[in-house]
Amino acid sequence: MGLFPDEQVQFEIELNRQQWLWPHNSYFPPADRLHLTLGYVDEHSHARCAERLIEAMSQVRMRSLELLLDYSCTWNNDVSVLQPAAHGELHRLRKTIHCLIRQAGLVDQAEIFKWKPHVTIARDAEGAACLPMSPIPWAVSEIRVVRSHFTTPFHHEHLASISARHGLRRLSASLH
């Protein structure tokens, strides 16, 4: 589950990314894959995992959020990120999702790594340097449930969305 920025926020993230000094071997996720993870379940550990996850997420009540991406850094694992300012509703939403994943009998891998809200903007970024960033406002009104395909090329399959306006909508016919 994650929050995916709209095209305007993707554009502003890209402008921020262009201000960094990058090592030559850095990898930059494409704009359509930029996201803030709210929960991650390893599908290989459970048959029918996607269906159980969507069923659990049907209980989430999404409210619109006004996030502000205002901090950038490179972590010790050579991943460069943008992080949002502290936001109580984002943390409550994350806690709800974590509890629902556990109630569904699934393991939330994001919790294993001590979840920190962020958008990954580069990998293999050891030594990357950035200036203090201009804050990026991000209006969020939808959570997406995606299946990550670790193939070449890597891609996300959007299975469902939970919007502040319409609640849960299934997006993939293969799960019906």
Summary of the structure (lengths in Angstrom):
residues: 176
radius of gyration: 16.2
end to end distance: 18.9
largest distance: 47.5
contacts: 489
relative contact order: 0.25
helix: 28%
strand: 31%
